[in-house]
Each structure stands twice: as structure tokens, then as C-alpha cells.
Amino acid sequence: MTDLEHRIFARGLETLYGSVLLGEEQVLSYVENLIYLNRALGDAAHSRWPLLSEVDLLRRVRALCWPERPLEIRLEEGLSTQILLGREVLFAPVCRLLFEAEEAQGFPTALVLTARNGGLEYRLLLGEALWRRGAAGHE
């Protein structure tokens, strides 16, 4: 397990534990997301995943680690949802940035994905302002 994966699971378990203690209704969704993450992140048989799978994984991590903070994920026109990505292309850098944002006492409100120069560009926005951006080629 990588440091990032450990951090995600630790935060997810904290969220689940707090939800159980408070008797919140979304306990089951937290358990489902933890099980899904365990399977997805433990899937060593694959090295690349479709973009939509990676977006779903990011949504689940956000819902589990930061349930009180909404993050809109937008795919701009022209971006193929069938491109294959390694976890280090989108998932890992965006998750690292989300943890960084939390430590900086802020949190992005949107993640925008765009096709650029044969690769993928992502932008994290705070309101309408650009907070961080990154790009990578498809694998």
C-alpha cells in the first residue's frame, strides 16, 4: 500500500467511525466506498483504467474523505471518456492536491478535465479562480 493509499483509507475509516458514533444515515455508503476503494486500489492485474473509472474513483474518495465538501467534476467537450490512464496520471496527483488543499485550509470546488496536446489536463478551481493545474500524456 502506498503512502497515499494509506492516507485515503485512514481518512475513510475516520469518517466511517465518526458517522457510526453520530448515528448518521450514510454509514452504509461509507462502507460501500471503502470496499470499492479496496478492490480498485488493490487491482494490480491492470495498469491502466478508463477515464470514467478514474473519475468515479475520485468521486468516491471525495465522498469518503471529505463528505462535507462538494467537488464538481466536469469533463469538457472533446475529451474521450475511453482513454486509458494509469493511477499516477490523474487519480494520485489529484488526491495529493486535495489533501494539500485541506492542509492549506481551503478546498477546491471543481475539477475540470480537458484534452490538451494529445494528453489530459486537469484544473482544480476555488470558486472561479484557478488553484492548481496539471497535465500528463495518456499511457
Helices and strands as residue ranges (DSSP letters): H 3-22, H 27-41, E 49-50, H 51-65, E 72-75, E 84-85, H 91-103, E 110-116, E 119-126, E 129-137
